[in-house]
Amino acid sequence: SGYRNDFIAKKLGMKAQNFSVKKQRGSWSADEVEKLLKIVDNGDVEDFIMLEIMKSRENDETITYDEYKAEIATWK
């Protein structure tokens, strides 16, 4: 994102060392990720997060668009 680790850590309310460890391990809570996105509001970061979500769901069951439309029609 171009931001220094100590700057982001301070904005998150944590020590730079703790931020560095979390960054290396990838051990972020959903709340922390949301705060990070607000701090670094960057399209590349959002694209990366979306890609990671998509990768984590690649084996999930999916439906076609037509199946989705039919499902939505039953909600009315």
mmCIF file of the N, C-alpha and C atoms, coordinates in Angstrom:
data_MODEL
# 
_entry.id   MODEL 
# 
loop_
_atom_site.group_PDB 
_atom_site.id 
_atom_site.type_symbol 
_atom_site.label_atom_id 
_atom_site.label_alt_id 
_atom_site.label_comp_id 
_atom_site.label_asym_id 
_atom_site.label_entity_id 
_atom_site.label_seq_id 
_atom_site.pdbx_PDB_ins_code 
_atom_site.Cartn_x 
_atom_site.Cartn_y 
_atom_site.Cartn_z 
_atom_site.occupancy 
_atom_site.B_iso_or_equiv 
_atom_site.pdbx_formal_charge 
_atom_site.auth_seq_id 
_atom_site.auth_comp_id 
_atom_site.auth_asym_id 
_atom_site.auth_atom_id 
_atom_site.pdbx_PDB_model_num 
ATOM 1   N N  . SER A 1 1  ? 0.818   -1.204  0.000   1.00 0.00 ? 1  SER A N  1 
ATOM 2   C CA . SER A 1 1  ? 0.000   0.000   0.000   1.00 0.00 ? 1  SER A CA 1 
ATOM 3   C C  . SER A 1 1  ? 0.855   1.258   0.000   1.00 0.00 ? 1  SER A C  1 
ATOM 4   N N  . GLY A 1 2  ? 2.136   1.131   0.323   1.00 0.00 ? 2  GLY A N  1 
ATOM 5   C CA . GLY A 1 2  ? 3.001   2.296   0.383   1.00 0.00 ? 2  GLY A CA 1 
ATOM 6   C C  . GLY A 1 2  ? 3.067   2.933   1.760   1.00 0.00 ? 2  GLY A C  1 
ATOM 7   N N  . TYR A 1 3  ? 2.306   2.422   2.711   1.00 0.00 ? 3  TYR A N  1 
ATOM 8   C CA . TYR A 1 3  ? 2.332   2.946   4.067   1.00 0.00 ? 3  TYR A CA 1 
ATOM 9   C C  . TYR A 1 3  ? 3.369   2.200   4.903   1.00 0.00 ? 3  TYR A C  1 
ATOM 10  N N  . ARG A 1 4  ? 3.947   2.905   5.860   1.00 0.00 ? 4  ARG A N  1 
ATOM 11  C CA . ARG A 1 4  ? 4.908   2.278   6.761   1.00 0.00 ? 4  ARG A CA 1 
ATOM 12  C C  . ARG A 1 4  ? 4.166   1.427   7.786   1.00 0.00 ? 4  ARG A C  1 
ATOM 13  N N  . ASN A 1 5  ? 4.792   0.318   8.165   1.00 0.00 ? 5  ASN A N  1 
ATOM 14  C CA . ASN A 1 5  ? 4.184   -0.576  9.143   1.00 0.00 ? 5  ASN A CA 1 
ATOM 15  C C  . ASN A 1 5  ? 3.850   0.141   10.445  1.00 0.00 ? 5  ASN A C  1 
ATOM 16  N N  . ASP A 1 6  ? 4.762   1.007   10.924  1.00 0.00 ? 6  ASP A N  1 
ATOM 17  C CA . ASP A 1 6  ? 4.522   1.675   12.206  1.00 0.00 ? 6  ASP A CA 1 
ATOM 18  C C  . ASP A 1 6  ? 3.329   2.634   12.116  1.00 0.00 ? 6  ASP A C  1 
ATOM 19  N N  . PHE A 1 7  ? 3.126   3.249   10.951  1.00 0.00 ? 7  PHE A N  1 
ATOM 20  C CA . PHE A 1 7  ? 1.983   4.141   10.754  1.00 0.00 ? 7  PHE A CA 1 
ATOM 21  C C  . PHE A 1 7  ? 0.681   3.356   10.847  1.00 0.00 ? 7  PHE A C  1 
ATOM 22  N N  . ILE A 1 8  ? 0.603   2.227   10.124  1.00 0.00 ? 8  ILE A N  1 
ATOM 23  C CA . ILE A 1 8  ? -0.615  1.422   10.127  1.00 0.00 ? 8  ILE A CA 1 
ATOM 24  C C  . ILE A 1 8  ? -0.849  0.821   11.507  1.00 0.00 ? 8  ILE A C  1 
ATOM 25  N N  . ALA A 1 9  ? 0.214   0.342   12.132  1.00 0.00 ? 9  ALA A N  1 
ATOM 26  C CA . ALA A 1 9  ? 0.085   -0.236  13.474  1.00 0.00 ? 9  ALA A CA 1 
ATOM 27  C C  . ALA A 1 9  ? -0.502  0.776   14.441  1.00 0.00 ? 9  ALA A C  1 
ATOM 28  N N  . LYS A 1 10 ? -0.006  1.992   14.396  1.00 0.00 ? 10 LYS A N  1 
ATOM 29  C CA . LYS A 1 10 ? -0.513  3.044   15.291  1.00 0.00 ? 10 LYS A CA 1 
ATOM 30  C C  . LYS A 1 10 ? -1.994  3.293   15.022  1.00 0.00 ? 10 LYS A C  1 
ATOM 31  N N  . LYS A 1 11 ? -2.378  3.351   13.750  1.00 0.00 ? 11 LYS A N  1 
ATOM 32  C CA . LYS A 1 11 ? -3.778  3.572   13.395  1.00 0.00 ? 11 LYS A CA 1 
ATOM 33  C C  . LYS A 1 11 ? -4.676  2.432   13.887  1.00 0.00 ? 11 LYS A C  1 
ATOM 34  N N  . LEU A 1 12 ? -4.106  1.222   13.943  1.00 0.00 ? 12 LEU A N  1 
ATOM 35  C CA . LEU A 1 12 ? -4.860  0.062   14.421  1.00 0.00 ? 12 LEU A CA 1 
ATOM 36  C C  . LEU A 1 12 ? -4.842  -0.056  15.936  1.00 0.00 ? 12 LEU A C  1 
ATOM 37  N N  . GLY A 1 13 ? -3.998  0.762   16.579  1.00 0.00 ? 13 GLY A N  1 
ATOM 38  C CA . GLY A 1 13 ? -3.903  0.721   18.030  1.00 0.00 ? 13 GLY A CA 1 
ATOM 39  C C  . GLY A 1 13 ? -3.054  -0.425  18.545  1.00 0.00 ? 13 GLY A C  1 
ATOM 40  N N  . MET A 1 14 ? -2.040  -0.810  17.784  1.00 0.00 ? 14 MET A N  1 
ATOM 41  C CA . MET A 1 14 ? -1.147  -1.884  18.229  1.00 0.00 ? 14 MET A CA 1 
ATOM 42  C C  . MET A 1 14 ? 0.300   -1.479  18.016  1.00 0.00 ? 14 MET A C  1 
ATOM 43  N N  . LYS A 1 15 ? 1.190   -2.208  18.664  1.00 0.00 ? 15 LYS A N  1 
ATOM 44  C CA . LYS A 1 15 ? 2.622   -1.949  18.520  1.00 0.00 ? 15 LYS A CA 1 
ATOM 45  C C  . LYS A 1 15 ? 3.083   -2.407  17.137  1.00 0.00 ? 15 LYS A C  1 
ATOM 46  N N  . ALA A 1 16 ? 4.089   -1.719  16.623  1.00 0.00 ? 16 ALA A N  1 
ATOM 47  C CA . ALA A 1 16 ? 4.611   -2.050  15.294  1.00 0.00 ? 16 ALA A CA 1 
ATOM 48  C C  . ALA A 1 16 ? 5.093   -3.498  15.226  1.00 0.00 ? 16 ALA A C  1 
ATOM 49  N N  . GLN A 1 17 ? 5.695   -3.979  16.306  1.00 0.00 ? 17 GLN A N  1 
ATOM 50  C CA . GLN A 1 17 ? 6.194   -5.358  16.329  1.00 0.00 ? 17 GLN A CA 1 
ATOM 51  C C  . GLN A 1 17 ? 5.027   -6.351  16.206  1.00 0.00 ? 17 GLN A C  1 
ATOM 52  N N  . ASN A 1 18 ? 3.928   -6.093  16.923  1.00 0.00 ? 18 ASN A N  1 
ATOM 53  C CA . ASN A 1 18 ? 2.756   -6.977  16.826  1.00 0.00 ? 18 ASN A CA 1 
ATOM 54  C C  . ASN A 1 18 ? 2.164   -6.946  15.419  1.00 0.00 ? 18 ASN A C  1 
ATOM 55  N N  . PHE A 1 19 ? 2.136   -5.756  14.824  1.00 0.00 ? 19 PHE A N  1 
ATOM 56  C CA . PHE A 1 19 ? 1.632   -5.618  13.461  1.00 0.00 ? 19 PHE A CA 1 
ATOM 57  C C  . PHE A 1 19 ? 2.482   -6.438  12.496  1.00 0.00 ? 19 PHE A C  1 
ATOM 58  N N  . SER A 1 20 ? 3.798   -6.347  12.664  1.00 0.00 ? 20 SER A N  1 
ATOM 59  C CA . SER A 1 20 ? 4.716   -7.079  11.794  1.00 0.00 ? 20 SER A CA 1 
ATOM 60  C C  . SER A 1 20 ? 4.487   -8.585  11.889  1.00 0.00 ? 20 SER A C  1 
ATOM 61  N N  . VAL A 1 21 ? 4.299   -9.077  13.106  1.00 0.00 ? 21 VAL A N  1 
ATOM 62  C CA . VAL A 1 21 ? 4.064   -10.516 13.297  1.00 0.00 ? 21 VAL A CA 1 
ATOM 63  C C  . VAL A 1 21 ? 2.746   -10.925 12.637  1.00 0.00 ? 21 VAL A C  1 
ATOM 64  N N  . LYS A 1 22 ? 1.699   -10.132 12.854  1.00 0.00 ? 22 LYS A N  1 
ATOM 65  C CA . LYS A 1 22 ? 0.401   -10.437 12.236  1.00 0.00 ? 22 LYS A CA 1 
ATOM 66  C C  . LYS A 1 22 ? 0.516   -10.430 10.701  1.00 0.00 ? 22 LYS A C  1 
ATOM 67  N N  . LYS A 1 23 ? 1.283   -9.483  10.205  1.00 0.00 ? 23 LYS A N  1 
ATOM 68  C CA . LYS A 1 23 ? 1.463   -9.364  8.756   1.00 0.00 ? 23 LYS A CA 1 
ATOM 69  C C  . LYS A 1 23 ? 2.167   -10.607 8.198   1.00 0.00 ? 23 LYS A C  1 
ATOM 70  N N  . GLN A 1 24 ? 3.182   -11.080 8.899   1.00 0.00 ? 24 GLN A N  1 
ATOM 71  C CA . GLN A 1 24 ? 3.917   -12.264 8.451   1.00 0.00 ? 24 GLN A CA 1 
ATOM 72  C C  . GLN A 1 24 ? 3.062   -13.530 8.518   1.00 0.00 ? 24 GLN A C  1 
ATOM 73  N N  . ARG A 1 25 ? 2.281   -13.647 9.588   1.00 0.00 ? 25 ARG A N  1 
ATOM 74  C CA . ARG A 1 25 ? 1.475   -14.854 9.795   1.00 0.00 ? 25 ARG A CA 1 
ATOM 75  C C  . ARG A 1 25 ? 0.138   -14.812 9.059   1.00 0.00 ? 25 ARG A C  1 
ATOM 76  N N  . GLY A 1 26 ? -0.311  -13.615 8.724   1.00 0.00 ? 26 GLY A N  1 
ATOM 77  C CA . GLY A 1 26 ? -1.616  -13.486 8.088   1.00 0.00 ? 26 GLY A CA 1 
ATOM 78  C C  . GLY A 1 26 ? -2.746  -13.784 9.052   1.00 0.00 ? 26 GLY A C  1 
ATOM 79  N N  . SER A 1 27 ? -2.530  -13.500 10.324  1.00 0.00 ? 27 SER A N  1 
ATOM 80  C CA . SER A 1 27 ? -3.512  -13.836 11.361  1.00 0.00 ? 27 SER A CA 1 
ATOM 81  C C  . SER A 1 27 ? -4.386  -12.634 11.711  1.00 0.00 ? 27 SER A C  1 
ATOM 82  N N  . TRP A 1 28 ? -5.206  -12.219 10.762  1.00 0.00 ? 28 TRP A N  1 
ATOM 83  C CA . TRP A 1 28 ? -6.051  -11.035 10.942  1.00 0.00 ? 28 TRP A CA 1 
ATOM 84  C C  . TRP A 1 28 ? -7.481  -11.450 11.249  1.00 0.00 ? 28 TRP A C  1 
ATOM 85  N N  . SER A 1 29 ? -8.111  -10.729 12.146  1.00 0.00 ? 29 SER A N  1 
ATOM 86  C CA . SER A 1 29 ? -9.543  -10.925 12.387  1.00 0.00 ? 29 SER A CA 1 
ATOM 87  C C  . SER A 1 29 ? -10.297 -10.122 11.321  1.00 0.00 ? 29 SER A C  1 
ATOM 88  N N  . ALA A 1 30 ? -11.568 -10.425 11.171  1.00 0.00 ? 30 ALA A N  1 
ATOM 89  C CA . ALA A 1 30 ? -12.380 -9.693  10.200  1.00 0.00 ? 30 ALA A CA 1 
ATOM 90  C C  . ALA A 1 30 ? -12.425 -8.211  10.554  1.00 0.00 ? 30 ALA A C  1 
ATOM 91  N N  . ASP A 1 31 ? -12.496 -7.897  11.846  1.00 0.00 ? 31 ASP A N  1 
ATOM 92  C CA . ASP A 1 31 ? -12.526 -6.509  12.301  1.00 0.00 ? 31 ASP A CA 1 
ATOM 93  C C  . ASP A 1 31 ? -11.226 -5.792  11.929  1.00 0.00 ? 31 ASP A C  1 
ATOM 94  N N  . GLU A 1 32 ? -10.093 -6.468  12.109  1.00 0.00 ? 32 GLU A N  1 
ATOM 95  C CA . GLU A 1 32 ? -8.804  -5.865  11.770  1.00 0.00 ? 32 GLU A CA 1 
ATOM 96  C C  . GLU A 1 32 ? -8.673  -5.628  10.274  1.00 0.00 ? 32 GLU A C  1 
ATOM 97  N N  . VAL A 1 33 ? -9.153  -6.569  9.481   1.00 0.00 ? 33 VAL A N  1 
ATOM 98  C CA . VAL A 1 33 ? -9.096  -6.406  8.025   1.00 0.00 ? 33 VAL A CA 1 
ATOM 99  C C  . VAL A 1 33 ? -9.948  -5.218  7.597   1.00 0.00 ? 33 VAL A C  1 
ATOM 100 N N  . GLU A 1 34 ? -11.116 -5.076  8.208   1.00 0.00 ? 34 GLU A N  1 
ATOM 101 C CA . GLU A 1 34 ? -11.978 -3.938  7.881   1.00 0.00 ? 34 GLU A CA 1 
ATOM 102 C C  . GLU A 1 34 ? -11.287 -2.621  8.226   1.00 0.00 ? 34 GLU A C  1 
ATOM 103 N N  . LYS A 1 35 ? -10.639 -2.561  9.384   1.00 0.00 ? 35 LYS A N  1 
ATOM 104 C CA . LYS A 1 35 ? -9.910  -1.354  9.776   1.00 0.00 ? 35 LYS A CA 1 
ATOM 105 C C  . LYS A 1 35 ? -8.749  -1.083  8.816   1.00 0.00 ? 35 LYS A C  1 
ATOM 106 N N  . LEU A 1 36 ? -8.037  -2.148  8.423   1.00 0.00 ? 36 LEU A N  1 
ATOM 107 C CA . LEU A 1 36 ? -6.925  -1.993  7.480   1.00 0.00 ? 36 LEU A CA 1 
ATOM 108 C C  . LEU A 1 36 ? -7.409  -1.397  6.162   1.00 0.00 ? 36 LEU A C  1 
ATOM 109 N N  . LEU A 1 37 ? -8.532  -1.912  5.668   1.00 0.00 ? 37 LEU A N  1 
ATOM 110 C CA . LEU A 1 37 ? -9.064  -1.413  4.397   1.00 0.00 ? 37 LEU A CA 1 
ATOM 111 C C  . LEU A 1 37 ? -9.435  0.059   4.483   1.00 0.00 ? 37 LEU A C  1 
ATOM 112 N N  . LYS A 1 38 ? -9.951  0.473   5.622   1.00 0.00 ? 38 LYS A N  1 
ATOM 113 C CA . LYS A 1 38 ? -10.296 1.882   5.791   1.00 0.00 ? 38 LYS A CA 1 
ATOM 114 C C  . LYS A 1 38 ? -9.053  2.753   5.812   1.00 0.00 ? 38 LYS A C  1 
ATOM 115 N N  . ILE A 1 39 ? -7.971  2.216   6.360   1.00 0.00 ? 39 ILE A N  1 
ATOM 116 C CA . ILE A 1 39 ? -6.719  2.979   6.452   1.00 0.00 ? 39 ILE A CA 1 
ATOM 117 C C  . ILE A 1 39 ? -6.063  3.106   5.087   1.00 0.00 ? 39 ILE A C  1 
ATOM 118 N N  . VAL A 1 40 ? -5.975  2.010   4.349   1.00 0.00 ? 40 VAL A N  1 
ATOM 119 C CA . VAL A 1 40 ? -5.217  2.002   3.094   1.00 0.00 ? 40 VAL A CA 1 
ATOM 120 C C  . VAL A 1 40 ? -6.102  2.093   1.856   1.00 0.00 ? 40 VAL A C  1 
ATOM 121 N N  . ASP A 1 41 ? -7.362  2.404   2.011   1.00 0.00 ? 41 ASP A N  1 
ATOM 122 C CA . ASP A 1 41 ? -8.309  2.540   0.921   1.00 0.00 ? 41 ASP A CA 1 
ATOM 123 C C  . ASP A 1 41 ? -7.619  2.560   -0.445  1.00 0.00 ? 41 ASP A C  1 
ATOM 124 N N  . ASN A 1 42 ? -7.381  1.391   -0.969  1.00 0.00 ? 42 ASN A N  1 
ATOM 125 C CA . ASN A 1 42 ? -6.581  1.221   -2.167  1.00 0.00 ? 42 ASN A CA 1 
ATOM 126 C C  . ASN A 1 42 ? -7.218  0.122   -3.021  1.00 0.00 ? 42 ASN A C  1 
ATOM 127 N N  . GLY A 1 43 ? -7.486  0.399   -4.275  1.00 0.00 ? 43 GLY A N  1 
ATOM 128 C CA . GLY A 1 43 ? -8.108  -0.575  -5.167  1.00 0.00 ? 43 GLY A CA 1 
ATOM 129 C C  . GLY A 1 43 ? -7.324  -1.864  -5.286  1.00 0.00 ? 43 GLY A C  1 
ATOM 130 N N  . ASP A 1 44 ? -6.002  -1.778  -5.289  1.00 0.00 ? 44 ASP A N  1 
ATOM 131 C CA . ASP A 1 44 ? -5.180  -2.982  -5.383  1.00 0.00 ? 44 ASP A CA 1 
ATOM 132 C C  . ASP A 1 44 ? -5.371  -3.868  -4.156  1.00 0.00 ? 44 ASP A C  1 
ATOM 133 N N  . VAL A 1 45 ? -5.478  -3.256  -2.994  1.00 0.00 ? 45 VAL A N  1 
ATOM 134 C CA . VAL A 1 45 ? -5.688  -4.014  -1.759  1.00 0.00 ? 45 VAL A CA 1 
ATOM 135 C C  . VAL A 1 45 ? -7.044  -4.703  -1.809  1.00 0.00 ? 45 VAL A C  1 
ATOM 136 N N  . GLU A 1 46 ? -8.064  -3.981  -2.232  1.00 0.00 ? 46 GLU A N  1 
ATOM 137 C CA . GLU A 1 46 ? -9.400  -4.562  -2.327  1.00 0.00 ? 46 GLU A CA 1 
ATOM 138 C C  . GLU A 1 46 ? -9.421  -5.717  -3.325  1.00 0.00 ? 46 GLU A C  1 
ATOM 139 N N  . ASP A 1 47 ? -8.727  -5.564  -4.448  1.00 0.00 ? 47 ASP A N  1 
ATOM 140 C CA . ASP A 1 47 ? -8.645  -6.643  -5.429  1.00 0.00 ? 47 ASP A CA 1 
ATOM 141 C C  . ASP A 1 47 ? -7.957  -7.867  -4.833  1.00 0.00 ? 47 ASP A C  1 
ATOM 142 N N  . PHE A 1 48 ? -6.901  -7.647  -4.067  1.00 0.00 ? 48 PHE A N  1 
ATOM 143 C CA . PHE A 1 48 ? -6.175  -8.747  -3.433  1.00 0.00 ? 48 PHE A CA 1 
ATOM 144 C C  . PHE A 1 48 ? -7.079  -9.487  -2.455  1.00 0.00 ? 48 PHE A C  1 
ATOM 145 N N  . ILE A 1 49 ? -7.807  -8.737  -1.627  1.00 0.00 ? 49 ILE A N  1 
ATOM 146 C CA . ILE A 1 49 ? -8.703  -9.350  -0.651  1.00 0.00 ? 49 ILE A CA 1 
ATOM 147 C C  . ILE A 1 49 ? -9.779  -10.169 -1.370  1.00 0.00 ? 49 ILE A C  1 
ATOM 148 N N  . MET A 1 50 ? -10.357 -9.612  -2.425  1.00 0.00 ? 50 MET A N  1 
ATOM 149 C CA . MET A 1 50 ? -11.380 -10.336 -3.178  1.00 0.00 ? 50 MET A CA 1 
ATOM 150 C C  . MET A 1 50 ? -10.809 -11.606 -3.797  1.00 0.00 ? 50 MET A C  1 
ATOM 151 N N  . LEU A 1 51 ? -9.594  -11.542 -4.316  1.00 0.00 ? 51 LEU A N  1 
ATOM 152 C CA . LEU A 1 51 ? -8.959  -12.721 -4.888  1.00 0.00 ? 51 LEU A CA 1 
ATOM 153 C C  . LEU A 1 51 ? -8.765  -13.800 -3.832  1.00 0.00 ? 51 LEU A C  1 
ATOM 154 N N  . GLU A 1 52 ? -8.343  -13.406 -2.632  1.00 0.00 ? 52 GLU A N  1 
ATOM 155 C CA . GLU A 1 52 ? -8.150  -14.372 -1.548  1.00 0.00 ? 52 GLU A CA 1 
ATOM 156 C C  . GLU A 1 52 ? -9.481  -15.013 -1.149  1.00 0.00 ? 52 GLU A C  1 
ATOM 157 N N  . ILE A 1 53 ? -10.538 -14.220 -1.105  1.00 0.00 ? 53 ILE A N  1 
ATOM 158 C CA . ILE A 1 53 ? -11.863 -14.761 -0.792  1.00 0.00 ? 53 ILE A CA 1 
ATOM 159 C C  . ILE A 1 53 ? -12.278 -15.751 -1.861  1.00 0.00 ? 53 ILE A C  1 
ATOM 160 N N  . MET A 1 54 ? -12.077 -15.389 -3.121  1.00 0.00 ? 54 MET A N  1 
ATOM 161 C CA . MET A 1 54 ? -12.453 -16.275 -4.222  1.00 0.00 ? 54 MET A CA 1 
ATOM 162 C C  . MET A 1 54 ? -11.662 -17.578 -4.180  1.00 0.00 ? 54 MET A C  1 
ATOM 163 N N  . LYS A 1 55 ? -10.363 -17.488 -3.880  1.00 0.00 ? 55 LYS A N  1 
ATOM 164 C CA . LYS A 1 55 ? -9.542  -18.695 -3.781  1.00 0.00 ? 55 LYS A CA 1 
ATOM 165 C C  . LYS A 1 55 ? -10.038 -19.606 -2.664  1.00 0.00 ? 55 LYS A C  1 
ATOM 166 N N  . SER A 1 56 ? -10.426 -19.001 -1.537  1.00 0.00 ? 56 SER A N  1 
ATOM 167 C CA . SER A 1 56 ? -10.874 -19.804 -0.405  1.00 0.00 ? 56 SER A CA 1 
ATOM 168 C C  . SER A 1 56 ? -12.208 -20.487 -0.681  1.00 0.00 ? 56 SER A C  1 
ATOM 169 N N  . ARG A 1 57 ? -12.950 -19.996 -1.669  1.00 0.00 ? 57 ARG A N  1 
ATOM 170 C CA . ARG A 1 57 ? -14.265 -20.553 -1.985  1.00 0.00 ? 57 ARG A CA 1 
ATOM 171 C C  . ARG A 1 57 ? -14.288 -21.338 -3.287  1.00 0.00 ? 57 ARG A C  1 
ATOM 172 N N  . GLU A 1 58 ? -13.118 -21.612 -3.875  1.00 0.00 ? 58 GLU A N  1 
ATOM 173 C CA . GLU A 1 58 ? -13.100 -22.231 -5.200  1.00 0.00 ? 58 GLU A CA 1 
ATOM 174 C C  . GLU A 1 58 ? -13.716 -23.622 -5.228  1.00 0.00 ? 58 GLU A C  1 
ATOM 175 N N  . ASN A 1 59 ? -13.774 -24.309 -4.103  1.00 0.00 ? 59 ASN A N  1 
ATOM 176 C CA . ASN A 1 59 ? -14.365 -25.648 -4.082  1.00 0.00 ? 59 ASN A CA 1 
ATOM 177 C C  . ASN A 1 59 ? -15.800 -25.648 -3.560  1.00 0.00 ? 59 ASN A C  1 
ATOM 178 N N  . ASP A 1 60 ? -16.342 -24.473 -3.269  1.00 0.00 ? 60 ASP A N  1 
ATOM 179 C CA . ASP A 1 60 ? -17.718 -24.372 -2.802  1.00 0.00 ? 60 ASP A CA 1 
ATOM 180 C C  . ASP A 1 60 ? -18.689 -24.677 -3.942  1.00 0.00 ? 60 ASP A C  1 
ATOM 181 N N  . GLU A 1 61 ? -19.861 -25.162 -3.565  1.00 0.00 ? 61 GLU A N  1 
ATOM 182 C CA . GLU A 1 61 ? -20.899 -25.427 -4.550  1.00 0.00 ? 61 GLU A CA 1 
ATOM 183 C C  . GLU A 1 61 ? -21.386 -24.099 -5.126  1.00 0.00 ? 61 GLU A C  1 
ATOM 184 N N  . THR A 1 62 ? -21.625 -24.077 -6.417  1.00 0.00 ? 62 THR A N  1 
ATOM 185 C CA . THR A 1 62 ? -22.109 -22.865 -7.087  1.00 0.00 ? 62 THR A CA 1 
ATOM 186 C C  . THR A 1 62 ? -23.401 -23.171 -7.822  1.00 0.00 ? 62 THR A C  1 
ATOM 187 N N  . ILE A 1 63 ? -24.083 -22.103 -8.226  1.00 0.00 ? 63 ILE A N  1 
ATOM 188 C CA . ILE A 1 63 ? -25.286 -22.250 -9.035  1.00 0.00 ? 63 ILE A CA 1 
ATOM 189 C C  . ILE A 1 63 ? -25.154 -21.344 -10.253 1.00 0.00 ? 63 ILE A C  1 
ATOM 190 N N  . THR A 1 64 ? -25.932 -21.645 -11.272 1.00 0.00 ? 64 THR A N  1 
ATOM 191 C CA . THR A 1 64 ? -25.917 -20.816 -12.478 1.00 0.00 ? 64 THR A CA 1 
ATOM 192 C C  . THR A 1 64 ? -26.715 -19.544 -12.217 1.00 0.00 ? 64 THR A C  1 
ATOM 193 N N  . TYR A 1 65 ? -26.583 -18.589 -13.112 1.00 0.00 ? 65 TYR A N  1 
ATOM 194 C CA . TYR A 1 65 ? -27.344 -17.351 -13.003 1.00 0.00 ? 65 TYR A CA 1 
ATOM 195 C C  . TYR A 1 65 ? -28.838 -17.629 -13.105 1.00 0.00 ? 65 TYR A C  1 
ATOM 196 N N  . ASP A 1 66 ? -29.228 -18.535 -13.994 1.00 0.00 ? 66 ASP A N  1 
ATOM 197 C CA . ASP A 1 66 ? -30.646 -18.883 -14.140 1.00 0.00 ? 66 ASP A CA 1 
ATOM 198 C C  . ASP A 1 66 ? -31.184 -19.519 -12.855 1.00 0.00 ? 66 ASP A C  1 
ATOM 199 N N  . GLU A 1 67 ? -30.382 -20.372 -12.227 1.00 0.00 ? 67 GLU A N  1 
ATOM 200 C CA . GLU A 1 67 ? -30.801 -20.970 -10.954 1.00 0.00 ? 67 GLU A CA 1 
ATOM 201 C C  . GLU A 1 67 ? -30.940 -19.890 -9.873  1.00 0.00 ? 67 GLU A C  1 
ATOM 202 N N  . TYR A 1 68 ? -30.026 -18.925 -9.899  1.00 0.00 ? 68 TYR A N  1 
ATOM 203 C CA . TYR A 1 68 ? -30.082 -17.809 -8.952  1.00 0.00 ? 68 TYR A CA 1 
ATOM 204 C C  . TYR A 1 68 ? -31.360 -16.995 -9.146  1.00 0.00 ? 68 TYR A C  1 
ATOM 205 N N  . LYS A 1 69 ? -31.671 -16.658 -10.411 1.00 0.00 ? 69 LYS A N  1 
ATOM 206 C CA . LYS A 1 69 ? -32.897 -15.898 -10.701 1.00 0.00 ? 69 LYS A CA 1 
ATOM 207 C C  . LYS A 1 69 ? -34.133 -16.657 -10.233 1.00 0.00 ? 69 LYS A C  1 
ATOM 208 N N  . ALA A 1 70 ? -34.160 -17.963 -10.450 1.00 0.00 ? 70 ALA A N  1 
ATOM 209 C CA . ALA A 1 70 ? -35.300 -18.760 -10.025 1.00 0.00 ? 70 ALA A CA 1 
ATOM 210 C C  . ALA A 1 70 ? -35.414 -18.760 -8.495  1.00 0.00 ? 70 ALA A C  1 
ATOM 211 N N  . GLU A 1 71 ? -34.305 -18.833 -7.828  1.00 0.00 ? 71 GLU A N  1 
ATOM 212 C CA . GLU A 1 71 ? -34.288 -18.790 -6.359  1.00 0.00 ? 71 GLU A CA 1 
ATOM 213 C C  . GLU A 1 71 ? -34.806 -17.457 -5.846  1.00 0.00 ? 71 GLU A C  1 
ATOM 214 N N  . ILE A 1 72 ? -34.349 -16.385 -6.440  1.00 0.00 ? 72 ILE A N  1 
ATOM 215 C CA . ILE A 1 72 ? -34.771 -15.036 -6.032  1.00 0.00 ? 72 ILE A CA 1 
ATOM 216 C C  . ILE A 1 72 ? -36.285 -14.868 -6.254  1.00 0.00 ? 72 ILE A C  1 
ATOM 217 N N  . ALA A 1 73 ? -36.786 -15.423 -7.326  1.00 0.00 ? 73 ALA A N  1 
ATOM 218 C CA . ALA A 1 73 ? -38.217 -15.296 -7.635  1.00 0.00 ? 73 ALA A CA 1 
ATOM 219 C C  . ALA A 1 73 ? -39.073 -15.907 -6.529  1.00 0.00 ? 73 ALA A C  1 
ATOM 220 N N  . THR A 1 74 ? -38.551 -16.910 -5.842  1.00 0.00 ? 74 THR A N  1 
ATOM 221 C CA . THR A 1 74 ? -39.330 -17.550 -4.760  1.00 0.00 ? 74 THR A CA 1 
ATOM 222 C C  . THR A 1 74 ? -39.353 -16.696 -3.502  1.00 0.00 ? 74 THR A C  1 
ATOM 223 N N  . TRP A 1 75 ? -38.492 -15.694 -3.405  1.00 0.00 ? 75 TRP A N  1 
ATOM 224 C CA . TRP A 1 75 ? -38.413 -14.846 -2.214  1.00 0.00 ? 75 TRP A CA 1 
ATOM 225 C C  . TRP A 1 75 ? -39.507 -13.792 -2.186  1.00 0.00 ? 75 TRP A C  1 
ATOM 226 N N  . LYS A 1 76 ? -40.117 -13.521 -3.330  1.00 0.00 ? 76 LYS A N  1 
ATOM 227 C CA . LYS A 1 76 ? -41.099 -12.419 -3.427  1.00 0.00 ? 76 LYS A CA 1 
ATOM 228 C C  . LYS A 1 76 ? -42.432 -12.805 -2.858  1.00 0.00 ? 76 LYS A C  1 
# 
